[in-house]
Amino acid sequence: MLDKSSTTTNIVRLHHVGFVVASIEEASPKFALSLAAHAVSEVFHDRLQGVRVIFLHPPGSVAIELVEPAPLAGSSSPVTSFLNRGGGLHHICYEVGDLEQQIEEMQSRKCLLLRPPKPAVAFGGRRIAWIITAEKLLLEYLEAK
């Protein structure tokens, strides 16, 4: 049974769901068609994160992010090993009111901070952090505007 007292009030909203793909150029038209996506963002190249990303916007839904290893990052990209295992559904991203508070809360629940806060190009320099839960759920937290 879910303990309602264990849920956070720091989460603003579900921001996007991320998928790792080998090629944004090849995958994005197929994803857009499958999801009936009506809008697609530009491709963001984030050297600090070691990835390239694009966002698809299906009607009535949260954004879908396609992530590929940055060409120059190669095996040092954080998504390369995941892609080598087949890629696919990778993470869920929540926008949060206080990034440090969210990290502390998740660590108090025995979750592991994989990547500390860093600015992300796709979000105009807003910081993101990566957490993995005991259930092996990869969560990205994006600081609110």
C-alpha positions as CSV (number, residue, x, y, z in Angstrom):
1,M,0.0,0.0,0.0
2,L,1.3,3.5,-0.9
3,D,2.1,5.6,2.1
4,K,0.8,9.1,1.1
5,S,3.2,10.8,3.6
6,S,6.1,9.6,1.5
7,T,5.1,11.5,-1.6
8,T,6.9,14.7,-2.3
9,T,5.3,18.2,-2.6
10,N,8.4,19.6,-4.4
11,I,7.5,18.1,-7.8
12,V,5.9,20.8,-10.0
13,R,5.0,18.5,-12.9
14,L,6.0,15.6,-15.1
15,H,8.1,17.2,-17.8
16,H,9.1,14.5,-20.2
17,V,9.9,10.8,-20.9
18,G,13.2,10.1,-22.4
19,F,14.2,7.5,-25.0
20,V,17.8,6.7,-26.1
21,V,18.2,6.3,-29.8
22,A,21.1,5.7,-32.1
23,S,20.2,8.6,-34.5
24,I,17.8,11.4,-33.9
25,E,17.6,12.0,-37.6
26,E,16.4,8.5,-38.2
27,A,14.3,8.0,-35.2
28,S,12.5,11.3,-34.8
29,P,10.2,11.0,-37.9
30,K,9.2,7.5,-36.9
31,F,8.5,8.5,-33.3
32,A,6.6,11.6,-34.5
33,L,4.4,9.5,-36.8
34,S,3.7,6.9,-34.1
35,L,2.9,9.5,-31.5
36,A,1.0,11.9,-33.8
37,A,3.4,14.5,-32.6
38,H,2.3,18.0,-33.7
39,A,5.5,19.9,-32.8
40,V,9.1,19.0,-32.7
41,S,11.9,21.1,-31.1
42,E,15.2,21.9,-32.6
43,V,18.1,19.5,-31.9
44,F,20.1,20.6,-28.9
45,H,23.8,19.6,-28.7
46,D,24.8,19.6,-25.1
47,R,28.6,19.1,-24.8
48,L,28.5,19.2,-21.0
49,Q,25.9,16.4,-20.9
50,G,27.6,14.5,-23.8
51,V,24.3,14.1,-25.7
52,R,22.1,15.5,-28.5
53,V,18.4,15.7,-27.8
54,I,15.2,16.7,-29.5
55,F,11.6,17.0,-28.0
56,L,8.4,15.7,-29.6
57,H,5.1,17.0,-28.4
58,P,2.2,14.5,-28.8
59,P,-1.2,16.1,-28.4
60,G,-2.5,16.0,-24.8
61,S,0.6,14.5,-23.4
62,V,4.0,15.4,-21.9
63,A,7.0,15.8,-24.2
64,I,9.0,12.8,-25.4
65,E,12.7,13.4,-25.5
66,L,14.9,11.5,-27.9
67,V,18.5,11.3,-26.7
68,E,21.6,10.2,-28.7
69,P,25.2,10.1,-27.7
70,A,27.0,13.2,-28.9
71,P,29.2,12.4,-31.9
72,L,32.4,13.7,-30.2
73,A,31.6,12.2,-26.8
74,G,31.7,8.7,-28.2
75,S,32.0,6.1,-25.5
76,S,32.2,8.8,-22.8
77,S,28.6,9.8,-23.4
78,P,26.4,8.7,-20.4
79,V,23.9,7.0,-22.7
80,T,26.4,5.0,-24.9
81,S,26.3,1.8,-22.7
82,F,22.5,2.0,-22.6
83,L,22.4,2.3,-26.4
84,N,24.8,-0.6,-26.7
85,R,22.2,-2.7,-24.8
86,G,19.5,-1.7,-27.3
87,G,18.4,1.7,-26.2
88,G,14.7,2.6,-25.7
89,L,12.8,3.9,-22.7
90,H,15.5,5.5,-20.5
91,H,14.1,7.9,-17.9
92,I,11.3,10.1,-16.5
93,C,11.9,13.7,-15.9
94,Y,10.2,15.8,-13.2
95,E,10.4,19.5,-12.9
96,V,11.0,20.4,-9.3
97,G,10.7,23.6,-7.2
98,D,13.9,23.1,-5.3
99,L,16.5,20.8,-6.9
100,E,18.8,20.5,-3.8
101,Q,15.8,19.6,-1.6
102,Q,14.6,17.0,-4.1
103,I,18.1,15.4,-4.2
104,E,18.2,15.4,-0.3
105,E,14.8,13.8,-0.1
106,M,15.6,11.1,-2.6
107,Q,18.9,10.3,-0.9
108,S,17.1,10.0,2.4
109,R,15.1,7.3,0.7
110,K,18.3,5.5,-0.2
111,C,18.3,6.6,-3.8
112,L,21.7,7.1,-5.5
113,L,22.7,10.5,-7.0
114,L,24.3,9.5,-10.3
115,R,25.0,12.9,-11.7
116,P,25.0,16.1,-9.6
117,P,23.3,19.2,-10.8
118,K,24.7,20.7,-14.1
119,P,23.3,23.2,-16.5
120,A,21.5,21.8,-19.6
121,V,21.4,23.5,-23.0
122,A,18.0,22.1,-23.9
123,F,16.5,23.9,-20.8
124,G,18.1,27.3,-21.2
125,G,20.8,26.5,-18.7
126,R,18.5,25.3,-16.0
127,R,20.2,22.6,-14.0
128,I,19.4,18.9,-14.1
129,A,20.4,16.1,-11.7
130,W,20.1,12.3,-12.1
131,I,18.9,9.8,-9.5
132,I,18.4,6.1,-9.6
133,T,16.0,4.4,-7.2
134,A,16.2,1.0,-5.5
135,E,13.7,-0.2,-8.2
136,K,16.2,0.8,-10.9
137,L,14.0,3.7,-12.1
138,L,16.2,6.5,-13.6
139,L,14.8,9.9,-12.7
140,E,15.9,13.2,-14.1
141,Y,15.1,16.3,-12.0
142,L,14.9,19.7,-13.7
143,E,14.9,22.8,-11.7
144,A,11.8,25.0,-12.2
145,K,12.0,28.3,-14.0
